[in-house]
Amino acid sequence: MFKKHFMHQKMMTKVLIALLPILLMAIYQFGWRVVLLLAVVLVAGSAAELFVMQQIQKDKVKLTEACFVTCALFTLSLPPATPIWVAVVGIVFGIVFAKAAFGGFGYNIFNPALVARCFVYVAFPTHLTYNWTEPFRGFPAGLTAFSGGVDMLTHATPMIGMKAGGELPPLSDLFFGLTSGSLGETSALLILLAAIYLIWTKTASWKIMVSTVASAGILTTIFYLTGVTPTPPQYMLLSGGLLYAAVFMATDPVSAPKGEEAKWIFGVMIGSFAVIIRRFSLFTEGIMFAILIANALTPLLERNIREWKNKAAAKAKAAVAAQGKEEAAR
């Protein structure tokens, strides 16, 4: 009975497997409220997709596993203390306007999880820019707690602190996940391990991951060496959700480009845009806006590359034909 109303997708299952250690780390850091937040988002997102797609298709609609991935990615992109009602509003907006409105899975040009995150960030900025929760430290940490509580609130993530010119946290804290931040972005180690798994199982494009991180690192290094920014590049790469977004958001198989050349350019655009937005705008969420901008440019990018290839092929064909005529004339 369940199979009649649910579409299993092997690729999405692998993404969920890659997210599982990150989810467990979030529970360890911030308590079991993470599970409640995820459960509510899953229910709200699934209900929104089923209801809206039923209105659009007017026939039997199946819930896709991609919806679960969207809900998980969105939840792990939120701060630990995000109110549940804010998360519900965000996921419903993302599912309805970034996915269902385009025709459902396979037709959306924007990553639904990022659209949901962006909507919440713009509509309810207080909940996503202030009152960040300090993670538990030492075993059993958050495994015996529901949430951090009011007495554990801080007013800056590493990214926000660096943007304001504050003290830099130890690199080891950023690498292992001992800092405040969104639920899924704090542990660079687990994100890198997830990236290896996704690449090994051919689930996500390594070209997009590498080009995104490399371009961000190169541009940040240039800014650092020329005095444009006082923050060393390693801190910029390990904070602000850049790795999390590069591994899980930028590589979305629907909204990312399909061509191999386009994947490299797509990643370079994301990494460059993220650094520029971080440095020269009021927003610290550079990677989120960078991916959405690149998503919007993807159809144009792929069309131009396709036209360039066609012209190059036609030119090569004409050259071969001309050479053949010369040889025949001799």
C-alpha atoms as one frame of an Amber mdcrd trajectory, in Angstrom:
protein
   0.000   0.000   0.000   2.788   2.390   0.920   4.647   1.714  -2.349   1.615
   2.843  -4.341   1.919   6.327  -2.892   5.705   6.620  -2.550   8.431   6.898
  -5.190  11.718   5.345  -4.052  14.778   6.987  -5.615  18.143   5.256  -5.130
  20.131   8.453  -5.595  18.104  10.232  -2.930  18.569   7.303  -0.551  22.336
   7.738  -0.839  22.027  11.445  -0.056  20.021  10.602   3.066  22.684   8.088
   4.103  25.352  10.776   3.661  23.313  13.164   5.818  22.790  10.680   8.659
  26.168  11.200  10.433  25.685  14.965  10.148  22.247  14.645  11.731  23.676
  12.546  14.569  26.373  15.164  15.103  23.693  17.867  15.273  21.882  15.886
  17.977  25.149  15.424  19.880  25.856  19.174  19.675  22.430  20.687  20.230
  20.116  18.093  21.762  17.096  16.043  20.710  15.057  19.066  19.653  16.792
  18.577  16.292  14.767  15.385  15.767  11.504  17.136  16.600  12.332  19.964
  14.187  13.164  17.501  11.417  10.028  15.416  12.030   7.743  18.452  11.833
   9.471  19.711   8.681   9.125  16.259   7.059   5.403  16.140   7.808   4.774
  19.719   6.642   6.884  19.359   3.503   5.340  16.022   2.520   1.814  17.313
   3.086   2.516  20.430   1.033   3.921  18.421  -1.877   1.063  15.911  -1.909
  -1.643  18.562  -1.645  -0.268  20.948  -4.265   0.724  18.250  -6.751  -2.769
  16.742  -6.404  -4.240  20.090  -7.432  -1.869  20.374 -10.395  -1.925  16.832
 -11.797  -5.514  15.875 -10.889  -4.576  12.205 -10.722  -2.777   9.767  -8.445
   0.239  11.547  -6.940   3.204   9.841  -5.326   5.370  11.320  -2.604   8.980
  11.356  -3.827  12.013  10.505  -1.749  13.476  13.760  -3.071  10.968  15.539
  -0.828  12.571  13.872   2.203  15.998  15.038   1.021  14.726  18.590   0.596
  13.247  18.571   4.103  16.435  17.153   5.632  18.714  19.590   3.824  16.524
  22.521   4.819  16.323  21.461   8.466  20.087  21.012   8.745  20.611  24.458
   7.231  18.732  26.111  10.119  20.083  27.390  13.450  19.334  25.056  16.392
  16.930  27.486  18.082  14.791  28.151  14.994  11.105  28.251  16.032   9.167
  25.289  14.676   6.541  27.494  13.056   9.246  29.371  11.127  10.641  26.077
   9.818   7.148  24.970   8.755   6.487  28.206   6.874   9.880  27.941   5.184
   9.550  24.348   3.953   6.002  24.879   2.699   7.144  27.935   0.756  10.097
  26.055  -0.742   8.058  22.984  -1.752   5.177  24.994  -3.215   6.975  27.832
  -5.012  10.340  26.281  -5.898   9.213  22.754  -6.772   5.490  22.175  -7.251
   4.967  25.452  -9.108   7.463  24.272 -11.747   5.736  20.909 -12.161   7.280
  18.820  -9.394  10.462  16.772  -9.183  12.689  17.080 -12.219  11.335  20.413
 -13.430  12.466  22.930 -10.812  15.325  25.253 -11.761  16.055  26.318  -8.165
  17.067  24.116  -5.252  13.866  23.938  -3.118  15.767  23.611   0.168  17.754
  26.743  -0.588  14.657  28.673  -1.642  13.038  27.703   1.665  16.169  28.785
   3.560  16.384  32.063   1.626  12.718  32.863   2.285  13.131  32.320   6.021
  16.370  34.303   6.016  14.692  37.295   4.359  11.251  37.077   5.998  12.367
  36.215   9.542  15.960  37.472   9.773  16.029  37.691  13.562  15.661  33.932
  13.958  18.515  33.213  11.542  20.988  35.953  12.380  20.797  36.323  16.172
  20.608  34.077  19.227  22.714  31.229  17.907  23.063  28.253  20.231  26.417
  27.325  21.701  27.035  23.578  21.214  27.337  21.152  24.111  30.867  20.009
  24.874  32.082  16.762  26.386  30.292  13.431  26.496  27.328  12.847  26.618
  26.858  16.434  25.364  23.368  16.869  23.863  22.504  13.166  23.941  20.843
  13.648  27.331  19.280  17.049  26.652  16.316  18.271  24.630  17.903  21.596
  23.646  20.611  24.027  24.663  18.215  26.304  26.483  18.165  30.079  26.807
  21.284  30.155  28.955  23.333  28.715  26.094  22.558  31.370  23.502  25.357
  33.284  21.815  25.204  36.187  19.387  27.712  35.167  16.746  28.709  32.245
  14.584  32.336  32.089  13.383  31.266  33.643  10.074  29.425  36.513  11.742
  32.331  37.065  14.137  34.863  37.185  11.307  32.647  39.540   9.321  32.605
  41.897  12.312  36.360  41.627  12.756  36.124  39.535  15.917  38.478  36.916
  17.295  39.028  33.855  15.114  38.104  30.479  16.636  40.612  27.604  16.593
  40.716  25.823  13.246  40.275  22.518  15.040  36.904  23.697  16.379  35.760
  24.560  12.865  37.014  21.250  11.494  35.478  18.970  14.111  32.293  20.971
  14.751  32.790  22.553  18.155  31.344  25.952  17.234  27.937  27.557  16.948
  26.250  27.581  13.567  23.498  25.932  11.578  22.749  22.317  12.446  24.551
  20.731   9.515  27.360  23.141   8.756  29.593  22.997  11.835  31.619  19.800
  11.273  33.836  20.104   8.207  35.146  16.589   8.843  31.742  14.929   8.506
  30.874  17.016   5.448  34.116  15.975   3.735  33.445  12.322   4.571  29.948
  12.721   3.115  31.476  14.234  -0.024  33.777  11.223  -0.427  30.812   8.859
  -0.067  28.675  10.781  -2.580  31.524  10.893  -5.100  32.403   7.221  -4.585
  28.783   6.166  -5.155  28.544   8.516  -8.180  25.671  10.340  -6.525  27.037
  13.895  -6.742  29.393  15.684  -9.109  32.937  16.061  -7.830  33.520  18.687
 -10.507  30.947  21.020  -8.941  32.297  20.414  -5.424  35.935  20.986  -6.407
  35.309  24.011  -8.617  33.114  25.640  -5.964  35.575  25.209  -3.100  38.668
  25.882  -5.230  37.321  29.106  -6.738  36.216  30.338  -3.312  39.626  29.478
  -1.866  41.564  31.147  -4.688  39.528  34.362  -4.632  39.659  34.538  -0.834
  43.429  34.054  -0.940  43.756  36.902  -3.436  41.596  39.143  -1.240  43.641
  38.185   1.823  47.042  38.773   0.214  45.956  42.119  -1.227  44.468  43.305
   2.065  40.854  43.335   0.875  39.880  40.991   3.709  41.683  40.327   7.005
  40.396  36.755   7.273  42.718  33.915   6.194  41.216  31.698   3.454  41.150
  28.530   5.563  38.723  30.184   7.973  36.471  31.327   5.161  36.337  27.829
   3.678  35.552  26.084   6.960  32.790  28.439   8.087  29.515  29.893   6.923
  28.148  26.657   5.505  30.279  26.810   2.357  31.308  23.138   2.480  27.803
  21.969   3.382  26.283  23.905   0.493  29.010  22.890  -1.977  28.533  19.186
  -1.206  24.753  18.956  -0.801  23.095  22.041  -2.318  25.170  22.947  -5.369
  25.199  19.327  -6.571  21.416  18.974  -6.680  20.919  16.771  -9.790  17.893
  18.742 -10.999  18.943  22.374 -10.611  22.651  21.842 -11.406  23.868  21.708
 -15.024  24.218  18.364 -16.799  27.127  19.117 -19.154  30.658  18.483 -17.907
  32.006  21.874 -19.037  29.005  23.639 -17.527  29.618  21.941 -14.165  33.076
  23.504 -13.893  31.796  26.972 -14.800  28.785  26.540 -12.507  31.047  25.757
  -9.548  33.367  28.667 -10.294  30.400  31.024 -10.398  29.127  29.770  -7.044
  32.501  30.003  -5.289  33.256  33.451  -6.695  29.800  34.871  -6.037  29.842
  33.530  -2.474  33.127  35.246  -1.608  32.088  38.538  -3.231  28.717  38.575
  -1.440  30.353  37.717   1.887  32.936  40.469   1.569  31.046  43.359  -0.019
  27.404  42.958   1.059  25.574  43.123   4.356  24.817  39.400   4.175  27.013
  36.708   5.660  25.029  34.031   3.777  27.024  34.387   0.579  26.898  30.735
  -0.471  23.091  30.561  -0.315  22.562  33.514  -2.634  25.446  32.396  -4.855
  23.863  29.021  -5.595  20.454  30.538  -6.319  22.030  33.043  -8.728  23.947
  30.235 -10.436  20.730  28.175 -10.635  19.057  31.061 -12.471  21.970  31.294
 -14.927  22.237  27.547 -15.566  19.790  27.344 -18.544  21.605  30.235 -20.260
  24.986  28.689 -19.477  24.053  25.304 -20.937  22.478  26.866 -24.024  25.569
  28.976 -24.754  27.882  26.003 -24.295  25.686  23.900 -26.573  25.700  26.638
 -29.253  29.462  27.030 -28.929  29.935  23.286 -29.397  27.637  23.256 -32.426
  29.524  26.141 -34.024  32.869  24.498 -33.286  31.628  21.211 -34.769  30.262
  22.980 -37.860  33.532  24.863 -38.287  35.542  21.656 -37.988  33.236  19.924
 -40.470  33.596  22.799 -42.916  37.377  22.698 -42.562  37.415  18.954 -43.294
  35.151  19.476 -46.318  37.387  22.286 -47.614  40.467  20.139 -47.173  38.758
  17.320 -49.070  37.965  19.625 -51.957  41.573  20.822 -52.117  42.865  17.271
 -52.219  40.321  16.364 -54.934  41.376  19.381 -56.999  44.988  18.248 -56.891
